[in-house]
Amino acid sequence: MRSAFKIIIALGLIPLFALSLFCSGPAGEKDYNKFVHETLPNGLNLIIKYNPDSRVYAINILGKDRSLLEPEGKDGITDFVNRMLVKGADGMDANEVQNSLDDIGAEITANDNPYIPYDDRYTSTAYSFIKFETIDEYAYDGTKLFYRIVSKPDFPDDEIGQTMQKVMGLLGMKSGSTYQNARDLCYENLFADFPFSKAVMGNRGSIMRFTREDLADHHKRFYAPNNMIMAIATNVDPDTVKSWVYETFGKMEKSNQDYPSLGMPAKLGGRAEVNHEMDKEQIYIYLGSLCPGLKSPDAPAIDMAASIISSRMKENLREKQGLAYSVGMGVSFMPEFGWLIASMGTGFENYDIARDGMIAEMNKLKNELPTEEELKKAQNSTWGSMLLARASRINQAYYMCKNEFLGVGYDYEDDYISKIRKVTPADIQRVVQDYFDTENMVIASAGKKVG
């Protein structure tokens, strides 16, 4: 790691091993982190992080450009393929796959859990993930088993039918959620005629058209090694782990198909206010607009500005005015572009005042500087959230993949924390004036609407 400094955490809420993601110990103290990063001959981008702090052996695979690579009319096929991985692979049926995982205490996660509200921060239209965890004692056997599951799915016909029924049920549950409908409506309009407008799970029409051949063809292209990033967090010698990867995933065949570039979404022209009518007493509101991407030197200031506005929304709209049962704002980045999202759940009769209140909170920072206290709170909150999110081995592997995909390098956190610490109140006001465009935005809502 680049810097060496001592951090004192007053509340013992953050495990000490998480700190190794951001810093080494004081001068003279040994840094136990060791990284291996190379591209295999078949194109697989491999990152291995060694640290002796845990006996967990964690692998994350990132499939690049999820929505971009989904064929026309087959929205949600990546999510469906992910669900099918454990339904039969390399001659094993679903029970045999599960028994093999149980034998080594392993778990695979490849889809969002729909039963946990708002637990979709790992799910993206930009990429997919497959997470695998076991303990170091079974690291070699786990790598071999994971390879069989990921690289050789069988897509049994009976399991396809059962998976279709399950996904249709999840879509039915989703159709009754004001939060999910408002979110999807916002993305459909914010990214109109752009791949990110697609719903990750697809829709009823696309799901029912999937054939075994469709799934096999998409899997072969999407999970080709030259479209994957693999990160492993382990306490096993990284050169040994690398040899296991060469022995398994290194045998996967590189795809010779063309992979298109994502491009840029179209700029918004004015406000687009759209509503999905639902017979619900509550209404969910999403405000969305575009901004520069992670490569922009303004990205850290945009992030801090969104955090400050989020805190103000919670204090003024939820706590003081009692308008919201949930409210907040955040930003997501691709390398070349980003998008700002503010959201609120409220009673349907509060729609106008809630919408106008969120917009007003954004506009306030255009005319007044945030306080140093507000900025410090945003910086510390981001730092703490990053530490906690990366406390587990599996999340360390996930974020290494994500950062590599975004083109900033697997160890980006060091630089990013330093960058947000340098943001000033004047930077906040400038980026809000330049990029928080409340005149060109999508205002999407779902629920009963007054008027």
C-alpha positions in Angstrom: 0.0 0.0 0.0 1.1 3.5 -0.7 0.8 5.2 2.7 1.5 4.3 6.2 -0.5 5.8 9.0 -2.2 4.7 12.2 -6.0 4.8 12.5 -7.8 4.8 15.8 -11.4 3.6 15.7 -13.3 4.8 18.8 -16.3 2.5 18.5 -15.0 -1.0 17.9 -17.5 -1.6 15.2 -15.1 -2.0 12.3 -13.0 -5.2 12.3 -9.3 -4.4 12.4 -8.6 -6.6 9.4 -10.8 -4.4 7.2 -8.3 -1.6 7.8 -5.7 -3.5 5.7 -7.7 -2.5 2.6 -6.8 1.1 3.0 -3.5 1.3 4.9 -0.5 -0.6 6.1 0.6 -0.4 9.7 2.9 2.2 11.2 6.4 2.7 9.9 8.4 -0.4 10.4 5.4 -2.7 10.9 5.1 -5.5 8.3 2.3 -5.2 5.7 0.8 -8.7 5.2 -1.1 -7.9 2.1 0.2 -9.3 -1.1 -1.3 -9.1 -4.6 -1.0 -11.0 -7.8 -2.6 -9.5 -10.9 -2.2 -10.9 -14.4 -4.2 -11.8 -17.5 -4.2 -15.5 -18.4 -3.6 -16.6 -22.0 -7.3 -17.1 -22.5 -8.0 -13.5 -21.5 -9.2 -14.0 -17.9 -8.3 -11.0 -15.7 -7.1 -12.5 -12.4 -6.5 -10.7 -9.1 -5.4 -12.5 -6.0 -5.2 -10.8 -2.6 -3.3 -12.7 0.1 -3.7 -11.8 3.8 -3.5 -14.1 6.8 -6.4 -12.4 8.7 -9.1 -15.0 7.9 -9.6 -18.6 7.1 -12.3 -17.8 4.5 -11.5 -18.5 0.9 -13.5 -16.2 -1.3 -13.9 -15.9 -5.1 -15.9 -13.3 -7.1 -16.4 -13.5 -10.8 -17.6 -10.4 -12.6 -19.2 -10.7 -16.1 -18.7 -7.5 -18.0 -21.4 -5.5 -19.7 -24.5 -7.4 -18.6 -27.3 -5.4 -20.3 -25.2 -4.5 -23.3 -24.6 -8.2 -24.2 -28.1 -9.4 -23.6 -29.6 -10.2 -27.1 -32.5 -8.1 -28.3 -35.8 -9.3 -26.8 -34.0 -11.4 -24.2 -33.8 -9.0 -21.3 -32.9 -10.7 -18.0 -31.2 -13.7 -19.6 -28.0 -13.1 -17.6 -29.9 -13.3 -14.3 -31.6 -16.4 -15.6 -28.3 -18.1 -16.5 -27.0 -17.2 -13.0 -30.0 -19.0 -11.4 -29.4 -22.1 -13.6 -25.7 -22.5 -12.6 -26.5 -24.6 -9.5 -29.3 -26.5 -11.2 -27.0 -28.9 -13.0 -23.4 -28.7 -14.1 -20.8 -31.1 -15.6 -23.1 -34.1 -15.3 -24.2 -33.3 -11.7 -27.9 -32.7 -11.1 -29.1 -29.9 -8.8 -29.0 -32.2 -5.7 -25.5 -33.3 -6.5 -24.3 -29.7 -6.9 -25.8 -28.7 -3.6 -24.4 -31.8 -1.8 -20.9 -31.0 -3.3 -21.2 -27.5 -2.0 -22.4 -28.7 1.4 -19.5 -31.2 1.7 -17.0 -28.3 1.8 -19.2 -25.8 3.6 -19.4 -23.6 0.4 -21.9 -21.1 -0.7 -22.6 -19.5 -4.1 -24.5 -16.3 -4.6 -25.3 -15.0 -8.1 -28.6 -13.1 -7.7 -30.1 -10.4 -5.6 -32.2 -11.6 -2.7 -35.7 -10.2 -3.5 -36.9 -10.7 0.1 -34.5 -8.2 1.5 -35.8 -4.7 0.7 -33.3 -2.3 -0.9 -30.6 -5.0 -0.8 -29.6 -4.6 -4.5 -26.3 -2.6 -4.2 -24.4 -5.5 -5.7 -26.8 -5.9 -8.7 -26.1 -3.8 -11.7 -27.1 -3.5 -15.4 -23.4 -2.9 -16.1 -22.1 -6.3 -14.9 -23.1 -9.5 -13.1 -21.4 -11.2 -10.2 -21.0 -14.8 -9.0 -19.7 -15.1 -5.4 -18.2 -18.3 -3.9 -17.1 -18.9 -0.3 -15.5 -21.8 1.5 -12.7 -22.2 4.1 -9.0 -22.5 3.4 -9.0 -26.2 4.2 -11.2 -26.8 1.1 -9.7 -24.0 -1.1 -8.4 -26.3 -3.8 -11.5 -28.5 -3.9 -13.6 -25.4 -3.9 -11.8 -23.9 -6.8 -12.3 -27.1 -8.9 -16.0 -27.3 -7.9 -16.6 -23.6 -8.7 -15.0 -24.1 -12.1 -17.2 -27.0 -12.9 -20.3 -25.0 -11.9 -19.4 -21.8 -13.7 -17.9 -23.2 -16.9 -20.0 -26.3 -17.5 -23.7 -25.7 -16.7 -26.0 -28.3 -18.2 -29.3 -26.2 -18.3 -31.6 -29.2 -17.7 -35.0 -28.7 -19.4 -37.0 -29.5 -16.3 -35.0 -27.1 -14.2 -35.5 -24.4 -16.9 -39.3 -24.8 -16.5 -39.1 -24.6 -12.7 -36.8 -21.6 -12.8 -39.2 -19.8 -15.1 -42.0 -20.4 -12.6 -39.9 -19.0 -9.8 -38.8 -15.9 -11.8 -42.4 -15.2 -12.9 -43.4 -15.4 -9.2 -40.6 -12.9 -8.3 -41.7 -10.6 -11.1 -45.3 -10.8 -9.8 -44.0 -9.8 -6.3 -42.0 -7.0 -7.8 -45.0 -5.7 -9.7 -46.7 -4.9 -6.3 -43.7 -2.8 -5.0 -43.9 0.9 -5.4 -40.2 1.1 -4.8 -39.3 -1.4 -7.6 -41.8 0.1 -10.1 -40.6 3.7 -9.5 -36.9 2.6 -9.8 -37.5 0.7 -13.1 -39.6 3.6 -14.5 -36.8 6.0 -13.7 -34.1 3.9 -15.4 -36.3 3.3 -18.4 -36.6 7.0 -19.0 -33.2 8.2 -17.7 -31.5 5.7 -20.1 -34.0 5.6 -22.9 -32.6 3.7 -26.0 -29.6 2.7 -23.9 -28.8 -0.7 -22.4 -29.2 0.5 -18.8 -32.9 0.9 -19.4 -33.3 -2.9 -19.2 -34.6 -4.5 -16.0 -32.0 -6.9 -14.5 -34.6 -9.7 -14.1 -36.2 -9.0 -17.5 -39.9 -9.1 -18.0 -42.7 -11.7 -18.4 -42.5 -11.6 -22.2 -38.7 -12.1 -22.4 -38.5 -14.8 -19.6 -41.1 -17.1 -21.3 -39.1 -17.1 -24.6 -35.8 -18.4 -23.2 -34.8 -21.8 -24.6 -32.0 -24.1 -23.5 -30.1 -23.1 -26.7 -30.5 -19.4 -25.8 -29.1 -19.9 -22.3 -26.2 -22.0 -23.5 -25.3 -19.5 -26.2 -25.5 -16.5 -23.9 -23.4 -18.3 -21.2 -20.7 -19.2 -23.7 -20.4 -15.6 -24.8 -21.0 -13.7 -21.5 -19.0 -16.0 -19.3 -16.1 -16.4 -21.7 -12.8 -15.9 -19.9 -12.0 -12.8 -21.9 -15.3 -11.2 -20.6 -14.6 -12.1 -17.0 -12.7 -10.6 -14.1 -11.9 -13.0 -11.2 -10.8 -11.8 -7.8 -9.7 -14.1 -5.0 -9.2 -13.2 -1.3 -7.3 -15.8 0.6 -4.7 -16.7 3.2 -3.3 -19.4 0.9 -0.1 -18.6 -0.9 -1.1 -16.6 -3.9 1.2 -18.4 -6.3 -0.4 -21.7 -5.3 -3.8 -20.2 -5.8 -2.7 -18.9 -9.2 -1.6 -22.4 -10.2 -5.1 -23.7 -9.3 -6.8 -21.1 -11.5 -4.5 -22.0 -14.4 -5.4 -25.6 -13.9 -9.2 -24.9 -13.9 -10.4 -21.6 -15.3 -7.3 -21.3 -17.4 -8.7 -24.1 -19.5 -11.8 -22.2 -20.5 -12.0 -21.4 -24.2 -11.6 -17.8 -25.2 -14.5 -16.3 -27.2 -13.7 -15.0 -30.7 -17.0 -13.1 -30.9 -17.1 -9.3 -31.1 -17.8 -7.4 -27.9 -19.3 -4.0 -28.6 -18.5 -0.9 -26.6 -21.1 0.6 -24.3 -21.1 4.2 -25.6 -22.8 7.1 -23.9 -26.4 7.7 -22.9 -28.3 10.5 -24.5 -28.5 13.8 -22.7 -31.8 14.7 -21.2 -33.9 17.6 -22.7 -36.0 19.1 -19.9 -38.0 17.4 -17.2 -39.7 14.1 -17.9 -42.4 13.4 -15.2 -43.8 9.9 -15.5 -46.1 7.8 -13.2 -46.9 4.2 -12.8 -50.4 4.2 -11.4 -50.9 1.7 -8.5 -53.7 1.3 -6.0 -51.5 2.1 -3.1 -51.8 4.7 -0.4 -48.1 5.3 -0.5 -46.1 6.6 -3.5 -42.4 6.2 -4.3 -40.6 9.0 -6.1 -37.3 8.7 -8.0 -35.4 11.7 -9.4 -32.7 10.9 -11.9 -30.1 12.9 -13.8 -26.8 12.3 -15.6 -23.4 13.5 -14.4 -19.7 13.0 -15.3 -18.1 9.6 -14.7 -15.4 8.2 -12.4 -12.6 9.4 -14.6 -13.7 13.0 -14.0 -11.6 14.8 -11.5 -14.9 16.1 -10.1 -16.2 12.6 -9.2 -15.2 12.8 -5.5 -16.8 16.2 -5.1 -20.0 14.9 -6.8 -20.1 12.0 -4.4 -19.7 14.2 -1.4 -22.3 16.7 -2.7 -24.8 13.8 -3.1 -24.0 12.6 0.4 -24.6 16.1 1.9 -27.9 16.5 0.0 -29.0 13.1 1.2 -28.3 14.1 4.8 -30.3 17.3 4.4 -33.2 15.5 2.8 -33.3 13.1 5.8 -33.1 15.9 8.3 -35.5 18.4 6.7 -38.0 16.2 4.8 -38.2 13.2 7.0 -37.3 14.3 10.5 -38.6 17.9 10.5 -41.5 17.7 8.1 -42.4 14.1 8.5 -42.9 13.6 4.8 -40.9 10.4 4.2 -40.6 7.0 5.6 -37.4 6.7 3.5 -35.5 9.3 1.6 -31.9 9.7 0.3 -29.6 10.5 -2.6 -26.6 8.8 -4.1 -24.5 8.6 -7.2 -23.3 5.7 -9.4 -20.4 5.9 -11.8 -19.2 4.3 -15.0 -15.8 5.4 -16.2 -17.2 8.0 -18.7 -20.5 8.9 -17.2 -22.5 8.7 -13.9 -26.0 9.2 -12.7 -27.6 10.9 -9.7 -30.6 9.3 -8.0 -32.7 10.8 -5.2 -35.6 8.8 -3.9 -38.4 9.1 -1.4 -41.3 6.9 -0.1 -44.2 8.9 1.2 -48.0 9.1 1.4 -49.6 9.8 -2.0 -51.2 13.0 -0.8 -47.7 14.4 -0.2 -46.5 13.9 -3.8 -46.2 17.5 -4.9 -44.6 18.8 -1.7 -42.2 15.8 -1.5 -41.1 16.2 -5.1 -40.6 19.9 -4.8 -38.8 19.4 -1.4 -36.2 17.1 -2.9 -35.5 19.4 -5.8 -35.3 22.4 -3.4 -32.6 20.6 -1.3 -30.5 20.1 -4.4 -30.9 23.7 -5.5 -30.0 25.1 -2.1 -26.4 24.1 -2.5 -26.2 26.1 -5.7 -26.5 29.3 -3.7 -24.8 28.5 -0.4 -21.7 26.7 0.7 -22.1 23.6 2.9 -20.6 23.9 6.3 -17.2 22.3 7.1 -19.1 20.1 9.6 -21.4 18.8 6.8 -18.5 18.0 4.6 -16.6 16.3 7.3 -19.6 14.2 8.1 -20.0 13.2 4.5 -16.3 12.3 4.2 -16.3 10.2 7.4 -19.6 8.5 6.5 -18.2 7.4 3.1 -15.0 6.2 4.6 -16.8 4.2 7.3 -19.2 2.7 4.8 -16.4 1.6 2.5 -14.6 0.0 5.4 -17.7 -1.9 6.6 -18.7 -2.9 3.1 -15.3 -4.5 2.6 -14.9 -6.1 5.9 -15.7 -9.6 4.6 -13.4 -11.5 2.3 -16.2 -12.1 -0.3 -16.9 -8.3 -0.5 -13.2 -7.6 -0.8 -13.1 -9.8 -3.8 -16.3 -8.2 -5.2 -15.0 -4.7 -4.9 -11.6 -5.6 -6.4 -13.5 -6.9 -9.5 -15.8 -3.9 -9.6 -12.9 -1.4 -9.4 -11.0 -3.3 -12.1 -14.1 -3.2 -14.3 -14.4 0.5 -13.8 -10.8 1.0 -15.0 -9.4 2.5 -11.8 -7.6 -0.6 -10.5 -8.4 -3.2 -7.9 -6.8 -1.2 -5.1 -8.6 2.1 -5.9 -9.8 2.7 -2.3 -6.5 4.2 -1.1 -6.6 6.9 -3.8 -10.3 7.5 -3.5 -10.3 8.2 0.3 -7.4 10.6 -0.2 -9.4 12.4 -3.0 -12.6 12.9 -1.0 -10.5 14.2 1.9 -9.3 17.0 -0.4 -12.8 18.1 -1.4 -13.6 21.6 -0.2 -17.0 23.4 0.4 -16.3 25.5 -2.7 -15.9 22.3 -4.7 -19.2 21.1 -3.5 -21.0 24.3 -4.6 -19.3 24.3 -8.0 -20.2 20.7 -8.9 -23.8 21.2 -7.7 -24.1 24.2 -10.0 -22.4 22.4 -12.9 -23.9 18.9 -12.7 -27.0 18.7 -10.4 -29.3 19.8 -13.2 -32.8 20.0 -11.8 -34.1 21.4 -15.1 -33.1 18.3 -17.1 -34.1 15.2 -15.1 -36.5 12.3 -14.9 -39.2 12.4 -12.2 -40.6 8.9 -11.9 -43.2 7.8 -9.4 -45.2 4.6 -8.6 -48.4 4.5 -6.5 -51.6 6.5 -6.2 -51.1 10.0 -7.5 -53.2 13.0 -6.5 -54.8 14.9 -9.5 
